[in-house]
Amino acid sequence: MAKLSPEQVEAALAELFGWRREGETLVKEFRFKTFREAMAFVNEVADLARRLRHHPEIVINYNRVKLGLTTHDEGGITEKDIEFARQVESGERPRGGPTEV
C-alpha cells in the first residue's frame, strides 16, 4: 500500500473529526471519565488492530489515550491508517464514551 500524498492525507483528515497529522503519523487523543473506561477503549482498539492486521501506537495516561497511526513499511501514512481511523470513529464506545481533546 503506497504512502499517501500530503493532499490525500489532508482530504481524509477533513472527514476525521479530531484527527491531525504529526509528521508522518495520524494522531488523535481521547479522554475518558475513568481509567477503566480508557482501558476498555484500548481493548476495543486492540481487537480492531488484530482484525485489520495493523497496529497503532498507543499511549495511555490514566484517563487519556493517544493513538498514532502510520505504516512503517511505507514510511508514512497510507490508506490502511485512514481506514483504521475511520473504523475507530465508527465503532461502539465504552459506556461514558470519550470526550474529544
GROMACS elastic network, one bead per residue, 0.5 to 0.9 nm:
[ bonds ]
;  ai    aj funct       b0    kb
    1    71     6  0.88551   500
    1    74     6  0.73874   500
    1    78     6  0.65181   500
    1    79     6  0.71860   500
    1    80     6  0.76353   500
    2    74     6  0.64342   500
    2    76     6  0.89162   500
    2    77     6  0.85111   500
    2    78     6  0.60550   500
    2    79     6  0.78622   500
    3    71     6  0.80126   500
    3    74     6  0.57395   500
    3    75     6  0.70512   500
    3    76     6  0.57561   500
    3    77     6  0.55419   500
    3    79     6  0.77775   500
    4     7     6  0.79575   500
    4     8     6  0.58343   500
    4     9     6  0.62827   500
    4    76     6  0.76261   500
    4    77     6  0.59054   500
    4    78     6  0.52253   500
    4    79     6  0.71594   500
    5     8     6  0.51608   500
    5     9     6  0.63385   500
    5    10     6  0.86897   500
    5    77     6  0.85094   500
    5    78     6  0.88783   500
    6     9     6  0.51155   500
    6    10     6  0.61579   500
    6    11     6  0.86355   500
    7    10     6  0.51117   500
    7    11     6  0.61618   500
    7    12     6  0.86655   500
    8    11     6  0.51386   500
    8    12     6  0.62875   500
    8    13     6  0.86593   500
    9    12     6  0.51553   500
    9    13     6  0.61323   500
    9    14     6  0.87435   500
    9    21     6  0.81595   500
    9    26     6  0.88904   500
    9    77     6  0.74673   500
    9    78     6  0.83518   500
    9    79     6  0.89404   500
    9    82     6  0.81495   500
   10    13     6  0.50056   500
   10    14     6  0.63378   500
   10    20     6  0.88457   500
   10    21     6  0.83767   500
   11    14     6  0.53323   500
   11    15     6  0.73049   500
   12    15     6  0.55399   500
   12    16     6  0.66765   500
   12    82     6  0.69442   500
   13    17     6  0.73207   500
   13    18     6  0.84489   500
   13    19     6  0.64079   500
   13    20     6  0.67232   500
   13    21     6  0.81340   500
   13    26     6  0.86960   500
   13    82     6  0.83445   500
   14    17     6  0.72209   500
   14    19     6  0.88069   500
   15    86     6  0.86605   500
   16    19     6  0.57360   500
   16    20     6  0.84848   500
   16    82     6  0.86862   500
   16    85     6  0.74041   500
   16    86     6  0.69348   500
   16    89     6  0.76251   500
   17    20     6  0.86576   500
   17    89     6  0.83350   500
   18    27     6  0.85088   500
   18    28     6  0.61549   500
   18    29     6  0.78864   500
   18   100     6  0.70314   500
   18   101     6  0.76159   500
   19    26     6  0.65340   500
   19    27     6  0.55293   500
   19    29     6  0.80155   500
   19    85     6  0.81774   500
   20    25     6  0.83552   500
   20    26     6  0.56807   500
   20    27     6  0.53724   500
   20    28     6  0.65474   500
   21    24     6  0.69715   500
   21    25     6  0.57530   500
   21    27     6  0.60933   500
   21    28     6  0.89000   500
   22    25     6  0.52721   500
   22    26     6  0.62861   500
   22    27     6  0.66704   500
   22    68     6  0.89061   500
   23    26     6  0.81700   500
   23    76     6  0.83296   500
   24    69     6  0.86237   500
   24    70     6  0.65392   500
   24    71     6  0.87224   500
   24    75     6  0.73381   500
   24    77     6  0.58730   500
   25    68     6  0.60043   500
   25    69     6  0.53584   500
   25    71     6  0.83314   500
   25    76     6  0.65528   500
   25    77     6  0.61435   500
   25    81     6  0.86248   500
   26    67     6  0.79989   500
   26    68     6  0.55402   500
   26    70     6  0.65873   500
   26    77     6  0.71672   500
   26    81     6  0.73999   500
   26    82     6  0.81368   500
   26    85     6  0.82598   500
   27    66     6  0.70436   500
   27    67     6  0.56060   500
   27    69     6  0.64970   500
   28    65     6  0.83668   500
   28    66     6  0.57626   500
   28    67     6  0.55016   500
   28    68     6  0.69016   500
   28    85     6  0.89349   500
   28   100     6  0.87577   500
   28   101     6  0.80799   500
   29    64     6  0.69615   500
   29    65     6  0.56733   500
   29    67     6  0.63648   500
   29    68     6  0.89415   500
   29   100     6  0.71071   500
   29   101     6  0.57701   500
   30    38     6  0.82995   500
   30    63     6  0.83092   500
   30    64     6  0.56237   500
   30    65     6  0.51488   500
   30    66     6  0.62562   500
   30    67     6  0.82352   500
   30    98     6  0.56602   500
   30    99     6  0.62440   500
   30   100     6  0.55561   500
   30   101     6  0.58498   500
   31    34     6  0.86975   500
   31    38     6  0.74094   500
   31    63     6  0.57378   500
   31    65     6  0.64242   500
   31    66     6  0.87739   500
   31    97     6  0.84530   500
   31    98     6  0.50792   500
   31    99     6  0.51574   500
   31   100     6  0.63221   500
   31   101     6  0.63540   500
   32    35     6  0.72126   500
   32    36     6  0.86757   500
   32    37     6  0.61024   500
   32    38     6  0.56671   500
   32    62     6  0.88697   500
   32    63     6  0.50761   500
   32    64     6  0.62533   500
   32    65     6  0.82771   500
   32    96     6  0.72113   500
   32    97     6  0.64163   500
   32    99     6  0.61487   500
   32   100     6  0.88864   500
   33    36     6  0.85338   500
   33    37     6  0.68377   500
   33    38     6  0.79198   500
   33    63     6  0.64094   500
   33    64     6  0.89660   500
   33    96     6  0.67829   500
   33    97     6  0.79568   500
   33    98     6  0.74690   500
   33    99     6  0.83076   500
   34    37     6  0.53077   500
   34    38     6  0.64534   500
   34    39     6  0.87949   500
   34    62     6  0.75291   500
   34    63     6  0.53158   500
   34    64     6  0.88559   500
   34    96     6  0.87494   500
   35    38     6  0.50321   500
   35    39     6  0.62103   500
   35    40     6  0.86527   500
   35    61     6  0.84510   500
   35    62     6  0.51197   500
   35    64     6  0.79397   500
   36    39     6  0.50993   500
   36    40     6  0.62056   500
   36    41     6  0.87006   500
   36    62     6  0.86936   500
   36    63     6  0.78289   500
   37    40     6  0.50213   500
   37    41     6  0.62929   500
   37    42     6  0.86957   500
   37    63     6  0.74454   500
   37    94     6  0.61620   500
   37    95     6  0.73111   500
   37    96     6  0.72934   500
   37    97     6  0.75573   500
   37    98     6  0.82577   500
   38    41     6  0.51651   500
   38    42     6  0.63208   500
   38    43     6  0.87674   500
   38    60     6  0.78955   500
   38    61     6  0.89624   500
   38    62     6  0.74487   500
   38    63     6  0.53755   500
   38    64     6  0.65726   500
   38    65     6  0.66189   500
   38    94     6  0.82690   500
   38    97     6  0.88361   500
   38    98     6  0.79432   500
   39    43     6  0.61842   500
   39    44     6  0.86444   500
   39    60     6  0.82845   500
   39    62     6  0.88168   500
   39    63     6  0.82392   500
   39    65     6  0.85979   500
   40    43     6  0.51133   500
   40    44     6  0.63751   500
   40    45     6  0.87483   500
   40    93     6  0.86603   500
   40    94     6  0.63272   500
   41    44     6  0.50500   500
   41    45     6  0.62600   500
   41    46     6  0.86106   500
   41    65     6  0.84902   500
   41    93     6  0.68144   500
   41    94     6  0.61918   500
   41    97     6  0.85725   500
   41    98     6  0.85735   500
   42    46     6  0.61075   500
   42    47     6  0.86906   500
   42    58     6  0.80132   500
   42    60     6  0.85106   500
   42    65     6  0.76771   500
   43    47     6  0.63072   500
   43    48     6  0.86673   500
   44    47     6  0.51324   500
   44    48     6  0.63069   500
   44    49     6  0.86378   500
   44    88     6  0.87944   500
   44    91     6  0.86341   500
   44    92     6  0.86345   500
   44    93     6  0.84045   500
   44    94     6  0.86932   500
   45    49     6  0.60689   500
   45    50     6  0.86114   500
   45    55     6  0.88876   500
   45    56     6  0.84451   500
   45    88     6  0.71480   500
   46    50     6  0.62237   500
   46    51     6  0.86933   500
   46    55     6  0.77621   500
   46    56     6  0.86057   500
   47    50     6  0.51528   500
   47    51     6  0.63090   500
   47    52     6  0.86957   500
   48    51     6  0.50958   500
   48    52     6  0.60928   500
   48    53     6  0.82085   500
   48    54     6  0.84160   500
   48    55     6  0.86710   500
   48    84     6  0.79500   500
   48    87     6  0.80063   500
   48    88     6  0.79956   500
   49    52     6  0.51745   500
   49    53     6  0.55493   500
   49    54     6  0.51517   500
   49    55     6  0.50644   500
   49    56     6  0.72371   500
   49    84     6  0.79476   500
   50    53     6  0.50082   500
   50    54     6  0.69217   500
   50    55     6  0.74677   500
   51    54     6  0.80188   500
   52    55     6  0.81417   500
   52    80     6  0.84218   500
   52    84     6  0.76381   500
   54    69     6  0.88570   500
   54    71     6  0.82073   500
   54    80     6  0.74574   500
   54    81     6  0.80934   500
   54    84     6  0.79143   500
   55    58     6  0.89714   500
   55    69     6  0.77378   500
   55    70     6  0.88038   500
   55    71     6  0.89672   500
   56    67     6  0.63379   500
   56    68     6  0.55392   500
   56    69     6  0.50620   500
   56    70     6  0.73081   500
   56    81     6  0.85804   500
   56    84     6  0.87200   500
   57    66     6  0.79709   500
   57    67     6  0.56746   500
   57    69     6  0.64256   500
   57    70     6  0.83580   500
   58    65     6  0.69039   500
   58    66     6  0.57422   500
   58    68     6  0.64530   500
   59    64     6  0.81388   500
   59    65     6  0.56751   500
   59    66     6  0.50715   500
   59    67     6  0.66827   500
   59    68     6  0.85122   500
   60    63     6  0.74015   500
   60    64     6  0.58883   500
   60    66     6  0.65814   500
   60    67     6  0.89826   500
   61    64     6  0.51056   500
   61    65     6  0.63861   500
   61    66     6  0.84547   500
   62    65     6  0.79912   500
   64    98     6  0.87848   500
   64   101     6  0.88958   500
   69    76     6  0.88788   500
   69    77     6  0.73249   500
   69    80     6  0.87838   500
   69    81     6  0.54669   500
   69    82     6  0.82285   500
   69    84     6  0.79147   500
   69    85     6  0.78389   500
   70    73     6  0.89661   500
   70    74     6  0.85360   500
   70    75     6  0.76653   500
   70    76     6  0.54318   500
   70    78     6  0.71617   500
   70    80     6  0.83756   500
   70    81     6  0.59750   500
   71    74     6  0.55585   500
   71    75     6  0.61665   500
   71    76     6  0.54197   500
   71    77     6  0.57525   500
   71    78     6  0.63047   500
   71    80     6  0.74983   500
   71    81     6  0.69362   500
   72    76     6  0.63095   500
   72    77     6  0.84538   500
   73    76     6  0.80287   500
   74    77     6  0.76612   500
   74    78     6  0.75815   500
   75    78     6  0.89671   500
   77    80     6  0.78408   500
   77    81     6  0.60734   500
   77    82     6  0.77260   500
   78    81     6  0.54625   500
   78    82     6  0.67226   500
   78    83     6  0.88492   500
   79    83     6  0.60067   500
   79    84     6  0.84480   500
   80    83     6  0.51765   500
   80    84     6  0.61213   500
   80    85     6  0.86815   500
   81    84     6  0.50641   500
   81    85     6  0.62322   500
   81    86     6  0.86199   500
   82    85     6  0.51637   500
   82    86     6  0.61966   500
   82    87     6  0.86916   500
   83    87     6  0.61883   500
   83    88     6  0.86175   500
   84    87     6  0.51674   500
   84    88     6  0.62273   500
   84    89     6  0.86767   500
   85    88     6  0.50540   500
   85    89     6  0.62397   500
   85    90     6  0.86897   500
   86    89     6  0.51125   500
   86    90     6  0.62051   500
   86    91     6  0.86192   500
   87    90     6  0.50146   500
   87    91     6  0.59171   500
   88    91     6  0.53555   500
   88    92     6  0.84278   500
   89    92     6  0.84448   500
   90    93     6  0.89911   500
   92    97     6  0.88035   500
   93    96     6  0.78516   500
   93    97     6  0.52763   500
   93    98     6  0.74220   500
   94    97     6  0.52869   500
   94    98     6  0.79833   500
   95    98     6  0.88082   500
   96    99     6  0.87720   500
   98   101     6  0.88330   500
